[in-house]
Amino acid sequence: MNKKAGLLEIFNIYFIIGIQLLGGGYVIVPLLKKYVVEDKKWLTEEELVDYFAMSQCIPGIIAGNIAICSGYKVRGMSGALMSILGIITPSFLCILILAHIMSNIVGFQIVQNAFWGIRISVIILIFITVKDLWKKSVNSFFTYLLFIIVLLAFFILPVSPAIIIIISAISAIIYTTVKGKKNV
């Protein structure tokens, strides 16, 4: 645990991330990488990728889940609480404000143009996340093979993505366990 990180500092960092968090949960990864890994050095890149992977496997919003996991790493339960409050506060405030005015302005062309620009930005942030995850996650013959199998399974098999993720995780556990025994 990083004792140097104050609770207000944790809230502020995640609040800043929450302000910039437009789009789905994948958008949070480059933001966390900048603020929490590079600037504050509260997490390593590997921890961030692990927390991101865990956040996709548990119920809930990815951005909230990853904020809780990373906040917990920094300051335990109080860090998790401050990080989730920081992440959700900007969205909560925006929803309150926008719900009041949105119905009056949604038809204006300038608003439609702004949404178009935001969608493009979100696509770029998702691309950056995939690129970073690829470098950290698909780095051996096994992980490349597992990636291909999982990708095909998502498109071909009529099963829940949760089942494919669980089978993929079990496969990785078995592989690393067997590989570890061979090296001993």
Backbone as CSV, one residue per row, in Angstrom:
resi,resn,N_x,N_y,N_z,CA_x,CA_y,CA_z,C_x,C_y,C_z
1,MET,0.838,-1.185,0.000,0.000,0.000,0.000,0.876,1.239,0.000
2,ASN,0.438,2.217,-0.690,1.170,3.480,-0.777,0.640,4.433,0.277
3,LYS,1.372,4.578,1.392,0.922,5.428,2.497,0.976,6.905,2.126
4,LYS,1.748,7.272,1.118,1.893,8.667,0.725,0.638,9.216,0.052
5,ALA,-0.202,8.346,-0.459,-1.409,8.787,-1.162,-2.491,9.123,-0.152
6,GLY,-2.857,10.401,-0.081,-3.936,10.819,0.804,-5.284,10.518,0.179
7,LEU,-6.297,10.399,1.022,-7.633,10.073,0.522,-8.177,11.169,-0.391
8,LEU,-7.947,12.418,-0.035,-8.399,13.515,-0.887,-7.642,13.511,-2.217
9,GLU,-6.365,13.161,-2.177,-5.570,13.070,-3.407,-6.112,11.963,-4.307
10,ILE,-6.442,10.829,-3.706,-7.026,9.721,-4.482,-8.335,10.174,-5.118
11,PHE,-9.216,10.802,-4.308,-10.481,11.295,-4.840,-10.231,12.263,-6.000
12,ASN,-9.319,13.204,-5.822,-9.044,14.217,-6.852,-8.547,13.592,-8.153
13,ILE,-7.621,12.651,-8.059,-7.082,12.006,-9.268,-8.201,11.263,-10.002
14,TYR,-8.999,10.497,-9.278,-10.070,9.749,-9.921,-11.191,10.673,-10.387
15,PHE,-11.392,11.786,-9.718,-12.354,12.791,-10.176,-11.898,13.365,-11.517
16,ILE,-10.602,13.679,-11.624,-10.047,14.195,-12.882,-10.202,13.155,-13.992
17,ILE,-9.934,11.897,-13.658,-10.120,10.822,-14.637,-11.595,10.727,-15.007
18,GLY,-12.483,10.818,-14.026,-13.913,10.735,-14.263,-14.426,11.842,-15.169
19,ILE,-13.829,13.034,-15.044,-14.217,14.147,-15.913,-13.882,13.829,-17.373
20,GLN,-12.770,13.156,-17.602,-12.301,12.859,-18.958,-12.857,11.558,-19.504
21,LEU,-13.599,10.832,-18.722,-14.060,9.485,-19.065,-15.310,9.542,-19.921
22,LEU,-15.125,9.671,-21.228,-16.238,9.653,-22.174,-16.205,8.325,-22.909
23,GLY,-17.297,7.617,-22.893,-17.358,6.335,-23.583,-17.423,5.197,-22.585
24,GLY,-17.098,4.022,-23.047,-17.179,2.830,-22.213,-15.989,2.661,-21.300
25,GLY,-15.937,1.513,-20.647,-14.895,1.231,-19.680,-13.492,1.151,-20.250
26,TYR,-13.378,0.866,-21.536,-12.059,0.739,-22.145,-11.318,2.063,-22.168
27,VAL,-12.042,3.151,-22.143,-11.453,4.484,-22.224,-10.658,4.797,-20.967
28,ILE,-10.946,4.137,-19.857,-10.272,4.454,-18.601,-8.810,4.020,-18.595
29,VAL,-8.445,3.030,-19.375,-7.092,2.478,-19.304,-6.020,3.507,-19.663
30,PRO,-6.115,4.217,-20.801,-5.079,5.220,-21.066,-5.049,6.333,-20.013
31,LEU,-6.194,6.673,-19.463,-6.238,7.709,-18.432,-5.570,7.227,-17.153
32,LEU,-5.872,6.007,-16.728,-5.220,5.445,-15.546,-3.726,5.282,-15.772
33,LYS,-3.366,4.891,-16.981,-1.947,4.733,-17.284,-1.216,6.058,-17.091
34,LYS,-1.807,7.153,-17.566,-1.156,8.457,-17.433,-1.098,8.917,-15.983
35,TYR,-2.256,8.932,-15.310,-2.335,9.530,-13.977,-1.836,8.609,-12.862
36,VAL,-2.241,7.347,-12.891,-1.977,6.461,-11.758,-0.672,5.683,-11.919
37,VAL,-0.322,5.342,-13.174,0.915,4.594,-13.398,2.094,5.548,-13.615
38,GLU,1.973,6.440,-14.593,3.111,7.294,-14.946,3.310,8.466,-13.989
39,ASP,2.245,9.221,-13.694,2.390,10.413,-12.852,2.554,10.066,-11.376
40,LYS,1.640,9.312,-10.814,1.648,9.018,-9.378,2.454,7.774,-9.017
41,LYS,2.639,6.874,-9.980,3.364,5.617,-9.759,2.743,4.773,-8.630
42,TRP,1.409,4.836,-8.546,0.694,4.033,-7.570,0.576,2.587,-8.017
43,LEU,0.563,2.365,-9.348,0.445,1.025,-9.921,1.524,0.840,-10.978
44,THR,1.804,-0.415,-11.297,2.644,-0.718,-12.457,1.721,-0.961,-13.646
45,GLU,2.292,-0.962,-14.838,1.474,-1.251,-16.028,0.885,-2.654,-15.954
46,GLU,1.661,-3.600,-15.424,1.184,-4.972,-15.320,0.000,-5.063,-14.369
47,GLU,0.076,-4.344,-13.246,-1.053,-4.330,-12.315,-2.281,-3.718,-12.976
48,LEU,-2.082,-2.653,-13.729,-3.198,-2.010,-14.418,-3.868,-2.979,-15.390
49,VAL,-3.075,-3.702,-16.157,-3.641,-4.683,-17.105,-4.376,-5.782,-16.343
50,ASP,-3.790,-6.240,-15.220,-4.455,-7.270,-14.419,-5.785,-6.768,-13.862
51,TYR,-5.802,-5.560,-13.328,-7.036,-4.992,-12.774,-8.073,-4.779,-13.876
52,PHE,-7.613,-4.380,-15.054,-8.535,-4.204,-16.173,-9.163,-5.544,-16.550
53,ALA,-8.337,-6.581,-16.613,-8.850,-7.919,-16.945,-9.847,-8.394,-15.887
54,MET,-9.505,-8.214,-14.603,-10.422,-8.601,-13.528,-11.722,-7.817,-13.619
55,SER,-11.619,-6.539,-13.940,-12.792,-5.667,-13.989,-13.782,-6.086,-15.063
56,GLN,-13.284,-6.719,-16.104,-14.171,-7.199,-17.160,-14.857,-8.495,-16.777
57,CYS,-14.266,-9.222,-15.845,-14.789,-10.534,-15.470,-15.794,-10.478,-14.330
58,ILE,-15.874,-9.360,-13.640,-16.809,-9.266,-12.523,-17.987,-8.376,-12.916
59,PRO,-19.130,-8.596,-12.309,-20.308,-7.783,-12.661,-20.089,-6.307,-12.347
60,GLY,-20.693,-5.475,-13.145,-20.619,-4.040,-12.898,-19.973,-3.293,-14.040
61,ILE,-19.849,-2.006,-13.828,-19.275,-1.118,-14.831,-17.757,-1.244,-14.786
62,ILE,-17.131,-1.433,-15.938,-15.689,-1.652,-16.001,-14.929,-0.510,-15.339
63,ALA,-15.261,0.728,-15.654,-14.541,1.876,-15.080,-14.657,1.886,-13.558
64,GLY,-15.832,1.590,-13.041,-16.011,1.547,-11.592,-15.252,0.401,-10.962
65,ASN,-15.295,-0.758,-11.597,-14.590,-1.926,-11.068,-13.085,-1.696,-11.025
66,ILE,-12.540,-1.152,-12.095,-11.090,-0.931,-12.142,-10.685,0.183,-11.169
67,ALA,-11.545,1.166,-10.966,-11.261,2.211,-9.984,-11.213,1.608,-8.578
68,ILE,-12.153,0.743,-8.276,-12.177,0.106,-6.963,-10.929,-0.751,-6.754
69,CYS,-10.581,-1.565,-7.749,-9.397,-2.430,-7.628,-8.124,-1.609,-7.440
70,SER,-7.946,-0.601,-8.263,-6.725,0.197,-8.179,-6.717,1.067,-6.928
71,GLY,-7.870,1.611,-6.533,-7.948,2.388,-5.297,-7.651,1.528,-4.078
72,TYR,-8.113,0.283,-4.105,-7.838,-0.647,-3.009,-6.340,-0.922,-2.896
73,LYS,-5.681,-1.050,-4.043,-4.231,-1.281,-4.043,-3.495,-0.110,-3.399
74,VAL,-3.984,1.105,-3.634,-3.308,2.298,-3.152,-3.525,2.509,-1.649
75,ARG,-4.771,2.361,-1.159,-5.065,2.681,0.244,-6.105,1.765,0.888
76,GLY,-6.239,0.564,0.403,-7.180,-0.355,1.031,-8.624,0.041,0.770
77,MET,-9.500,-0.302,1.731,-10.932,-0.036,1.564,-11.237,1.448,1.410
78,SER,-10.560,2.296,2.157,-10.819,3.735,2.048,-10.355,4.259,0.688
79,GLY,-9.277,3.720,0.161,-8.820,4.098,-1.182,-9.800,3.653,-2.252
80,ALA,-10.367,2.445,-2.076,-11.368,1.949,-3.024,-12.606,2.838,-3.006
81,LEU,-13.032,3.223,-1.807,-14.203,4.088,-1.682,-13.957,5.454,-2.320
82,MET,-12.805,6.045,-2.045,-12.511,7.373,-2.605,-12.366,7.311,-4.127
83,SER,-11.773,6.252,-4.639,-11.599,6.148,-6.087,-12.937,5.989,-6.801
84,ILE,-13.835,5.182,-6.254,-15.135,5.013,-6.914,-15.963,6.291,-6.796
85,LEU,-15.884,6.963,-5.657,-16.593,8.239,-5.534,-16.034,9.267,-6.516
86,GLY,-14.709,9.288,-6.667,-14.094,10.211,-7.616,-14.494,9.934,-9.051
87,ILE,-14.547,8.662,-9.412,-14.915,8.286,-10.789,-16.375,8.617,-11.089
88,ILE,-17.283,8.351,-10.153,-18.706,8.506,-10.463,-19.234,9.918,-10.256
89,THR,-18.573,10.717,-9.446,-19.095,12.056,-9.148,-19.251,12.930,-10.397
90,PRO,-18.237,13.027,-11.275,-18.437,13.859,-12.471,-19.604,13.389,-13.338
91,SER,-19.728,12.087,-13.513,-20.832,11.556,-14.325,-22.174,11.852,-13.677
92,PHE,-22.244,11.667,-12.380,-23.480,11.941,-11.655,-23.896,13.398,-11.820
93,LEU,-22.942,14.302,-11.642,-23.242,15.731,-11.783,-23.642,16.072,-13.219
94,CYS,-22.926,15.501,-14.184,-23.255,15.749,-15.596,-24.646,15.243,-15.944
95,ILE,-24.989,14.069,-15.452,-26.307,13.515,-15.740,-27.401,14.414,-15.170
96,LEU,-27.189,14.897,-13.976,-28.178,15.799,-13.383,-28.365,17.054,-14.228
97,ILE,-27.256,17.633,-14.647,-27.316,18.867,-15.438,-27.865,18.594,-16.836
98,LEU,-27.314,17.574,-17.494,-27.732,17.283,-18.866,-29.173,16.806,-18.970
99,ALA,-29.632,16.076,-17.980,-31.021,15.620,-18.017,-31.971,16.803,-18.029
100,HIS,-31.552,17.852,-17.412,-32.388,19.051,-17.345,-32.424,19.805,-18.680
101,ILE,-31.310,19.853,-19.379,-31.241,20.684,-20.587,-31.205,19.914,-21.906
102,MET,-30.938,18.613,-21.858,-30.713,17.855,-23.089,-31.904,17.850,-24.048
103,SER,-33.070,17.681,-23.542,-34.223,17.590,-24.434,-34.425,18.867,-25.254
104,ASN,-33.922,19.985,-24.780,-34.088,21.247,-25.499,-33.032,21.475,-26.579
105,ILE,-31.860,20.851,-26.441,-30.772,21.180,-27.369,-30.356,20.054,-28.298
106,VAL,-30.886,18.847,-28.097,-30.415,17.693,-28.854,-30.617,17.855,-30.364
107,GLY,-31.563,18.616,-30.790,-31.833,18.783,-32.211,-30.920,19.762,-32.933
108,PHE,-30.172,20.577,-32.210,-29.293,21.558,-32.847,-28.136,20.866,-33.562
109,GLN,-27.782,21.380,-34.744,-26.720,20.780,-35.552,-25.369,20.818,-34.836
110,ILE,-25.084,21.864,-34.132,-23.798,21.962,-33.438,-23.652,20.862,-32.385
111,VAL,-24.737,20.507,-31.737,-24.717,19.426,-30.749,-24.473,18.095,-31.449
112,GLN,-25.134,17.877,-32.588,-24.914,16.652,-33.357,-23.454,16.548,-33.799
113,ASN,-22.872,17.664,-34.228,-21.461,17.683,-34.640,-20.544,17.373,-33.469
114,ALA,-20.853,17.910,-32.302,-20.044,17.627,-31.110,-20.076,16.140,-30.784
115,PHE,-21.256,15.520,-30.840,-21.359,14.084,-30.579,-20.557,13.276,-31.595
116,TRP,-20.544,13.708,-32.817,-19.748,13.031,-33.844,-18.268,13.077,-33.464
117,GLY,-17.787,14.224,-33.055,-16.387,14.360,-32.642,-16.059,13.526,-31.419
118,ILE,-16.972,13.471,-30.479,-16.762,12.671,-29.271,-16.675,11.189,-29.627
119,ARG,-17.529,10.728,-30.520,-17.488,9.318,-30.929,-16.145,8.971,-31.568
120,ILE,-15.624,9.864,-32.391,-14.310,9.628,-33.015,-13.226,9.538,-31.940
121,SER,-13.264,10.433,-30.971,-12.272,10.424,-29.885,-12.332,9.129,-29.087
122,VAL,-13.534,8.645,-28.826,-13.691,7.406,-28.070,-13.107,6.225,-28.846
123,ILE,-13.308,6.206,-30.157,-12.736,5.142,-30.984,-11.212,5.141,-30.864
124,ILE,-10.607,6.314,-30.900,-9.148,6.423,-30.773,-8.691,5.929,-29.405
125,LEU,-9.391,6.296,-28.337,-9.022,5.841,-26.996,-9.146,4.325,-26.869
126,ILE,-10.178,3.745,-27.473,-10.324,2.288,-27.451,-9.186,1.634,-28.225
127,PHE,-8.808,2.203,-29.370,-7.695,1.670,-30.152,-6.398,1.684,-29.334
128,ILE,-6.141,2.788,-28.628,-4.929,2.891,-27.796,-4.950,1.821,-26.707
129,THR,-6.104,1.601,-26.099,-6.231,0.581,-25.064,-5.947,-0.805,-25.620
130,VAL,-6.526,-1.128,-26.772,-6.295,-2.436,-27.391,-4.817,-2.607,-27.720
131,LYS,-4.187,-1.568,-28.247,-2.761,-1.628,-28.581,-1.912,-1.900,-27.339
132,ASP,-2.197,-1.191,-26.251,-1.442,-1.397,-25.012,-1.702,-2.783,-24.422
133,LEU,-2.964,-3.214,-24.425,-3.285,-4.540,-23.911,-2.641,-5.631,-24.749
134,TRP,-2.603,-5.436,-26.055,-1.992,-6.426,-26.945,-0.523,-6.621,-26.587
135,LYS,0.209,-5.520,-26.419,1.639,-5.604,-26.101,1.892,-6.329,-24.784
136,LYS,1.036,-6.089,-23.801,1.233,-6.675,-22.472,0.665,-8.085,-22.356
137,SER,-0.321,-8.429,-23.175,-1.036,-9.684,-22.988,-0.707,-10.754,-24.019
138,VAL,-0.548,-10.395,-25.256,-0.267,-11.377,-26.310,1.227,-11.302,-26.601
139,ASN,1.992,-12.096,-25.813,3.445,-11.967,-25.872,4.177,-13.308,-25.930
140,SER,3.444,-14.366,-26.228,4.078,-15.680,-26.374,3.248,-16.505,-27.346
141,PHE,3.780,-17.646,-27.715,3.036,-18.523,-28.618,1.711,-18.936,-27.987
142,PHE,1.747,-19.293,-26.686,0.519,-19.713,-26.009,-0.519,-18.602,-25.998
143,THR,-0.131,-17.395,-25.629,-1.107,-16.305,-25.545,-1.632,-15.940,-26.925
144,TYR,-0.796,-16.032,-27.951,-1.262,-15.768,-29.306,-2.269,-16.841,-29.729
145,LEU,-1.949,-18.095,-29.447,-2.858,-19.197,-29.779,-4.171,-19.067,-29.004
146,LEU,-4.084,-18.741,-27.727,-5.282,-18.555,-26.917,-6.121,-17.398,-27.452
147,PHE,-5.471,-16.321,-27.879,-6.179,-15.181,-28.461,-6.975,-15.614,-29.697
148,ILE,-6.340,-16.355,-30.587,-7.003,-16.811,-31.819,-8.188,-17.724,-31.483
149,ILE,-7.979,-18.652,-30.556,-9.054,-19.587,-30.181,-10.229,-18.830,-29.556
150,VAL,-9.939,-17.909,-28.649,-10.998,-17.144,-27.984,-11.739,-16.264,-28.989
151,LEU,-11.000,-15.621,-29.882,-11.625,-14.781,-30.900,-12.576,-15.603,-31.769
152,LEU,-12.110,-16.763,-32.226,-12.969,-17.638,-33.034,-14.173,-18.125,-32.227
153,ALA,-13.949,-18.459,-30.966,-15.049,-18.939,-30.119,-16.129,-17.866,-29.973
154,PHE,-15.716,-16.602,-29.812,-16.702,-15.520,-29.685,-17.571,-15.406,-30.936
155,PHE,-16.950,-15.607,-32.109,-17.705,-15.456,-33.347,-18.470,-16.709,-33.755
156,ILE,-17.998,-17.883,-33.365,-18.579,-19.127,-33.857,-19.529,-19.777,-32.857
157,LEU,-19.138,-19.841,-31.598,-19.928,-20.585,-30.619,-21.090,-19.759,-30.073
158,PRO,-22.242,-20.369,-29.978,-23.410,-19.649,-29.444,-23.488,-19.756,-27.911
159,VAL,-22.419,-19.381,-27.225,-22.398,-19.431,-25.757,-22.117,-18.035,-25.207
160,SER,-22.371,-17.891,-23.947,-22.155,-16.621,-23.265,-20.666,-16.266,-23.261
161,PRO,-20.339,-14.998,-23.479,-18.932,-14.575,-23.387,-18.325,-14.901,-22.022
162,ALA,-19.140,-14.910,-20.968,-18.634,-15.230,-19.626,-18.053,-16.645,-19.591
163,ILE,-18.702,-17.567,-20.266,-18.207,-18.949,-20.297,-16.877,-19.014,-21.034
164,ILE,-16.761,-18.303,-22.133,-15.505,-18.286,-22.898,-14.390,-17.668,-22.058
165,ILE,-14.691,-16.614,-21.325,-13.686,-15.968,-20.475,-13.242,-16.916,-19.363
166,ILE,-14.185,-17.608,-18.743,-13.850,-18.553,-17.668,-12.985,-19.687,-18.202
167,ILE,-13.362,-20.244,-19.355,-12.567,-21.330,-19.954,-11.179,-20.824,-20.322
168,SER,-11.091,-19.607,-20.833,-9.800,-19.014,-21.170,-8.934,-18.851,-19.923
169,ALA,-9.520,-18.374,-18.836,-8.763,-18.195,-17.593,-8.285,-19.542,-17.052
170,ILE,-9.166,-20.546,-17.078,-8.786,-21.886,-16.612,-7.663,-22.448,-17.478
171,SER,-7.755,-22.248,-18.785,-6.699,-22.718,-19.695,-5.358,-22.072,-19.354
172,ALA,-5.383,-20.776,-19.083,-4.140,-20.077,-18.741,-3.576,-20.573,-17.416
173,ILE,-4.446,-20.843,-16.448,-3.979,-21.368,-15.158,-3.338,-22.736,-15.342
174,ILE,-4.006,-23.597,-16.104,-3.465,-24.942,-16.361,-2.140,-24.839,-17.097
175,TYR,-2.073,-24.010,-18.122,-0.849,-23.864,-18.907,0.307,-23.383,-18.028
176,THR,0.084,-22.337,-17.252,1.188,-21.808,-16.431,1.586,-22.777,-15.328
177,THR,0.618,-23.555,-14.821,0.944,-24.556,-13.811,1.800,-25.654,-14.411
178,VAL,1.411,-26.161,-15.571,2.182,-27.217,-16.250,3.545,-26.672,-16.674
179,LYS,3.568,-25.499,-17.222,4.831,-24.892,-17.653,5.760,-24.684,-16.467
180,GLY,5.211,-24.279,-15.333,6.010,-24.078,-14.129,6.616,-25.363,-13.623
181,LYS,5.858,-26.489,-13.711,6.361,-27.789,-13.258,7.466,-28.309,-14.167
182,LYS,7.402,-28.001,-15.470,8.439,-28.428,-16.401,9.753,-27.723,-16.129
183,ASN,9.677,-26.467,-15.689,10.888,-25.690,-15.435,11.558,-26.038,-14.123
184,VAL,10.859,-26.767,-13.224,11.417,-27.075,-11.911,12.334,-28.237,-11.969
